[in-house]
Structures are given as structure tokens and as C-alpha cells.
Amino acid sequence: MTVHTTTIAVRFCETDALGHVNNTNYFVYLEEARIRLFEQLGYSTDVHEWRFILASAKCDFVRQAYFGQTLEVETNVGNIGNKSFQLVHRILDAKTKALVALGEATVVYFNFETQKSEPIPDELRRHLEKYAGADISNQLK
């Protein structure tokens, strides 16, 4: 199983009055990781060629993150369906590798012209299978 890693440098503007990263910014980090994975898989970020929509996203917060901290978002693929797939994210402290947050996203392969989901192409399925095998159900215990 291959793991895709995206490095995030926490900026001051991403923190809140309590001094830690505001919860909404974790979803920005997860989006960044998704986009970088799609680029690595050979998909353009040109909006005229974009084929993905987000159907669901969640994030479980385990530890606080702070300004100046470097995070790593590890991304794997969970389930691969006919028209959608699940991405599984682990946000880690880059130095200690301590788990900061766990995220999941359901991504739908989508045709914006017809406004309908479409079957995942075989080539994309093969690429996703390289990252498959993630199961985060026991990581919070």
C-alpha cells in the first residue's frame, strides 16, 4: 500500500483566540492533500477538466496543533465503489509523528456537463488501488 504525504506549515492566520488551529482549517488541510493526490495521479486542477466532487467530509480532532508547527497529511484510499471512493487522512505532527487528527472524505467521479455522477474509469481505479487498504476504525482507540 502506497501512502501519499502532503506537508502543511501552520500559519498564524489559521489559529484562533485560544492559540490553536481553528477546527475549520483542518478541512482546508484535507482539501490540500486531496488535490495534491489527484495531481500525482495525473488529474489536472484546471476547473474545465475537473472530475471530482466532495459528497462527504469528516474530521476527528485528537490533539491540538499550533502556529509554526509542521504537519503531515498522510492519505490512503478506503473503499472504492462504482462511482465514488473514500479517502482516509491522518494528520500527524511532522517531528513526533503524533496523531493530530483523522479525516475521511467521500469523493464522487462527476460529469459537470451532464450534472451526473459517472463510473470511475478503469485507469483511475488502478491508480486508487495502489493507495487502497486504509482502515482507521481502530486508530482512535
C-alpha positions as CSV (number, residue, x, y, z in Angstrom):
1,M,0.0,0.0,0.0
2,T,1.3,3.4,-1.0
3,V,0.8,6.4,1.2
4,H,0.6,9.9,-0.2
5,T,2.0,12.6,2.1
6,T,1.4,16.4,2.0
7,T,3.3,18.7,4.2
8,I,1.5,21.7,5.8
9,A,3.1,24.6,7.6
10,V,0.6,26.0,10.1
11,R,0.3,29.8,9.6
12,F,-0.6,32.3,12.2
13,C,-3.9,33.2,10.5
14,E,-5.1,29.6,10.9
15,T,-5.1,29.8,14.7
16,D,-7.9,31.2,16.8
17,A,-8.2,33.1,20.1
18,L,-7.3,30.0,22.1
19,G,-4.0,29.8,20.3
20,H,-4.5,26.5,18.4
21,V,-5.5,25.7,14.8
22,N,-9.2,26.5,14.3
23,N,-11.2,23.4,13.5
24,T,-12.3,24.7,10.1
25,N,-8.7,24.8,8.9
26,Y,-8.3,21.1,9.2
27,F,-10.7,20.7,6.3
28,V,-8.5,23.1,4.3
29,Y,-5.5,20.8,5.0
30,L,-7.5,17.8,3.9
31,E,-8.5,19.5,0.7
32,E,-4.9,20.4,0.0
33,A,-4.0,16.7,0.5
34,R,-6.8,15.6,-1.9
35,I,-5.7,18.0,-4.6
36,R,-2.1,17.0,-4.3
37,L,-3.0,13.3,-4.6
38,F,-5.2,14.0,-7.7
39,E,-2.3,15.8,-9.3
40,Q,0.1,12.9,-8.5
41,L,-2.5,10.6,-10.1
42,G,-2.3,12.7,-13.3
43,Y,-5.5,14.7,-13.0
44,S,-5.5,18.4,-13.9
45,T,-6.6,21.1,-11.5
46,D,-8.0,23.1,-14.4
47,V,-11.6,23.7,-13.4
48,H,-12.7,22.9,-17.0
49,E,-11.3,19.4,-16.7
50,W,-12.1,18.8,-13.0
51,R,-14.0,15.5,-12.5
52,F,-14.4,15.2,-8.7
53,I,-17.0,16.5,-6.2
54,L,-16.9,16.0,-2.4
55,A,-20.0,14.2,-1.2
56,S,-19.0,13.9,2.5
57,A,-16.1,15.0,4.8
58,K,-15.5,14.5,8.4
59,C,-12.6,15.1,10.8
60,D,-11.9,13.8,14.3
61,F,-9.7,16.0,16.4
62,V,-7.2,14.1,18.5
63,R,-4.6,16.7,19.6
64,Q,-4.2,20.5,19.2
65,A,-2.0,22.0,16.5
66,Y,-0.3,25.4,16.8
67,F,1.2,28.2,14.7
68,G,4.7,27.3,13.5
69,Q,4.0,23.6,13.7
70,T,4.7,21.4,10.6
71,L,2.0,18.8,9.9
72,E,2.0,15.9,7.5
73,V,-1.2,14.7,6.0
74,E,-1.0,11.0,5.0
75,T,-3.6,9.9,2.5
76,N,-4.8,6.5,1.6
77,V,-7.9,5.1,-0.2
78,G,-10.5,3.2,1.8
79,N,-13.5,1.9,-0.1
80,I,-13.7,2.1,-3.9
81,G,-17.2,1.9,-5.3
82,N,-18.6,2.2,-8.8
83,K,-18.9,6.0,-8.9
84,S,-17.2,7.1,-5.7
85,F,-14.3,6.4,-3.4
86,Q,-13.3,7.1,0.2
87,L,-10.1,8.9,1.1
88,V,-8.7,8.4,4.6
89,H,-6.4,11.0,6.0
90,R,-4.1,11.0,9.1
91,I,-2.8,14.4,10.2
92,L,0.5,14.0,12.1
93,D,3.0,16.2,13.8
94,A,5.9,16.1,11.3
95,K,8.5,15.8,14.1
96,T,7.0,13.5,16.6
97,K,4.6,11.6,14.3
98,A,1.9,12.1,17.0
99,L,-1.6,11.8,15.6
100,V,-3.3,15.2,15.5
101,A,-6.5,14.4,13.5
102,L,-8.2,11.7,11.4
103,G,-10.2,12.7,8.4
104,E,-12.4,10.9,5.8
105,A,-13.8,12.1,2.5
106,T,-16.2,10.6,0.0
107,V,-15.3,11.7,-3.5
108,V,-17.6,11.2,-6.4
109,Y,-16.4,11.0,-10.0
110,F,-18.7,13.6,-11.7
111,N,-19.5,15.0,-15.1
112,F,-20.2,18.7,-14.8
113,E,-21.8,18.9,-18.3
114,T,-24.5,16.4,-17.5
115,Q,-24.5,17.2,-13.8
116,K,-24.4,13.4,-13.0
117,S,-22.0,11.0,-11.4
118,E,-20.2,8.6,-13.7
119,P,-18.5,5.2,-13.2
120,I,-14.9,5.5,-12.1
121,P,-12.7,4.9,-15.2
122,D,-10.5,1.8,-15.1
123,E,-7.3,3.8,-15.2
124,L,-8.3,5.9,-12.1
125,R,-9.4,2.7,-10.3
126,R,-6.0,1.2,-10.9
127,H,-4.3,4.3,-9.5
128,L,-6.6,4.4,-6.5
129,E,-5.9,0.7,-5.8
130,K,-2.2,1.5,-5.2
131,Y,-3.3,3.6,-2.2
132,A,-6.0,1.2,-1.0
133,G,-6.2,-0.7,2.2
134,A,-6.7,2.0,4.8
135,D,-8.8,1.3,7.8
136,I,-8.9,4.0,10.5
137,S,-11.6,2.4,12.6
138,N,-9.2,1.4,15.4
139,Q,-6.8,4.4,15.3
140,L,-8.8,6.4,17.9
141,K,-8.9,3.6,20.5
